[in-house]
Amino acid sequence: MRLAEVIIAHATRDFDGLYSYRVPDELAAGLEEGALVEIPFGRGDSKRLAYVAALRDEPDEQLKTKYPLKDILRVVSPAILRQDQFELAREMRRRYFCSTAQALSLMAPPALMRMGGKKERCCRLRDEETVIEALENSEFRSLGHVRVLEFLLDAEEASLSEIMAACEVSRSVLSTLAKNGWIEFFTRESSREVEELPYLPEERVLKLNDGQQKVLDELLEPQVLLSGSELSEYLLFGVTGSGKTEVYLRAAEKVLNEGRDVLILVPEIALTPLICSRLAQRFGEAAAVLHSRLSAGERYEQWRRIRSGEKHLVAGARSAIFAPLKDIGLIVIDEEQESSYKSERSPRYDARDIARIRAIQHRAKLLLCSATPSVVAFRRALQGRSQLLELSSRAGGASLPEVTLIDQRLEIAAGNRGILSRELQKELETCFQRGEQAMIFLNRRGLAAFTLCRNCGQILRCDNCDVSLSQHKNFRSPHGDSLLVCHYCGKMEEAPERCPSCGSPEIGPFGVGTQQVETLLKELFPKQRFLRMDRDSTLGRHGHERLIEAFARHEADCLIGTQMIAKGHDFPQVTLMGILSADQILGLPDYRAAERAFQLICQASGRAGRKNLPGKVLIQTFDPRNPVLMAAARQDYRSFYALEIEERRLLGYPPFLDLGCLTFAGYSDAVTGRAAKEVWERIRQLLKKEGQEKTVQLYQPSHAPIERLRRKWRWRILLKSSSRAVLTYLLTSFCSYKLPEGVALQLDINPENMS
């Protein structure tokens, strides 16, 4: 008898395991390991999808089972997964507290996971004019609703998965809009053609300088395994504009010529147009690009081409790490320091760790690239766990920009209480007169950070979350109305004319956002053209590409934006970068605040003067003698690293100790707190039983930094240990722990978001 061992698709850890099914004779010839099949499951024989993990022949007389075996009903799709992917999923189950099936779901395209396979659920606006009018009148009270409607005004129609990814909303948001008559659902055949992305023009490929050639030669040397490891890992550490991208593209070309595959990860979709341009010109049809703005059908088509071997080079954001390449020779992680490589949804995987696993599986080289590597990655290199490759000068003879720290206290003393310092205004005027371009970086979107009553001191806060409401300008409104928006739950309301607490009219916005900077610059320089790039301005399937292309063609003189503009872009006409409110990045409640501030400021500074024109960077701050800002101004990573690594050692943070985090969320603060305290006591008892009391630091449960989020109260338990394996074991013990009704538990190791 032919038997198949299957894993139920989307099964939780409670049902995670191998289930045996008979293979009917009519399916035996075409069924392979890795296929997606339909099976009857449970007492009611409900139809479920499953992955075939193994096939075996078993003589009928030797087959002994407690329950009669059922037959596989049909093959939905032939082999879609390989054995190395099953191995990867099992390792993810061990590391990330998910089921094997949940891990496998990341490796199969969504279009395959429907019974029909070719149809996808989509939606469109019911009445475009009514929606426009409602948006102009600020009738909506949810930022998620506004995002979806503006997305559909641009795209006309789109699949549900595409909208949820692009607008960062849940299915319930779409259901509410449909229930209220704003949108309607329909089913269409999945698109099988991948829309060609508009590529940016690129200059001819330059000859490598001596530094680049030396690094490339070291990278292409026969594989040398370090410290007895099976992993061949390299860290390419080079100043901004040193030509790291050209080095890894040359390495990719060599690997492809040897008949092997290449995988390139970039941290954000905003960087996709630039890498698309270079890959299209360098590798033509051999390259595939994966990102969240592709429809389900387009993702399926790219996946099919990769799986069949038509595409040998894959580039994309975090999820591209699961691309079904057969023989990977090189994995590149660009801007390796970025937190976006860590998933904030279950499974909470880290693409950098997945890359290490895949590199070992395929005996591939792993190349991490950054001008500002993470403290953890740089220490790995210094310890010999990866090989350090350095580029100390810019490519093409360009020099690093001149950086100036501007003391905002002196500006206030001189009577300038505006957003822009006098020197930055002067440099902007000079830059525009020369016909050059400028960029303004501010890591806060919207019109203002919060709204404050000057009479009673009341700050308007979100009813659902323990955060202040940010003020945004409604550009669709003919009256320019201001809206108060929660950046966490998306709630929106009109900005009040009087304080809801004391009734005073002395209420107004405080702090600065990208919308306010854009408005001010247009007033100061009415003849210049400005573009704003943040999450609010990049809706639509190709919102990022259109803005970047327009700026690259010099259709705007200045680009204002959040961290989207701070890294990866190469605009030869940009000679001036202004960095506003550098202090607010340093003030985040996170042990990595200094590291992230240094990285963002260095990366933003690196956008200026990348070609033949000299660059200038002005950093506005109220603390110009801050050692982090001073090191960033000098682009002195090693000086910053020396300070930061010592502080991490003293405080016991990664890379010296790993953090385990249990986050509880529930609608009742008291019930959620009791659940956290009960789990804390069980952890304490488990540590005592296992004799690990001295190796693990267990902290008392407390409210999370943001106590309430989306109406749910949040409690947290932190653990520290020098052994990640011990932390993983402890947290795994609570994967299926019975919690009070309405309380959810999230488990994570070294979370990127500590709020």
Secondary structure, 3 states (H helix, E strand, C coil): CEEEEEEECCCCHHHCCCEEEECCHHHHCCCCCCCEEEEEECCCCEEEEEEEEEEEECCHHHCCCCCCCCECCEEEECCCCCHHHHHHHHHHHHHHCCCHHHHHHCCCCHHHHCCCCCEEEEEEECCHHHHHHHHHCCCCCEHHHHHHHHHHHHHCEEEHHHHHHHHCCCHHHHHHHHHCCCEEEEEEECCCCCCCCCCCCCCCCCCCCHHHHHHHHHHHCCCCCCCCCCCEEEEEEECCCCCHHHHHHHHHHHHHHCCCEEEEECCCHHHHHHHHHHHHHHHHHHEEEECCCCCHHHHHHHHHHHHHCCCCEEEECHHHHHCCCCCEEEEEECCCCCHHHECCCCCCCEHHHHHHHHHHHHCCEEEEEECCCCHHHHHHHHCCCCEEEEECCCHHHCCCCEEEEEEHHHHHHCCCCCCCCHHHHHHHHHHHHCCCEEEEECCCCCCECEEEECCCCCECECCCCCCECEEEECCCCCCCCEEEECCCCCEEEECCCCCCCCCCCCEEEECCCHHHHHHHHHHHCCCCCEEEECCCCCCCCCHHHHHHHHHHCCCCCEEEECHHHCCCCCCCCEEEEEECCHHHHHCCCCCCHHHHHHHHHHHHHCCCCCCCCCCEEEEEECCCCCHHHHHHHCCCHHHHHHHHHHHHHHHCCCCCCEEEEEEEEECCHHHHHHHHHHHHHHHHHHHHHHCCCCCEEECCCEEEEEEEECCEEEEEEEEEECCHHHHHHHHHCCCCCCCCCCCEEEEEECCCCCC
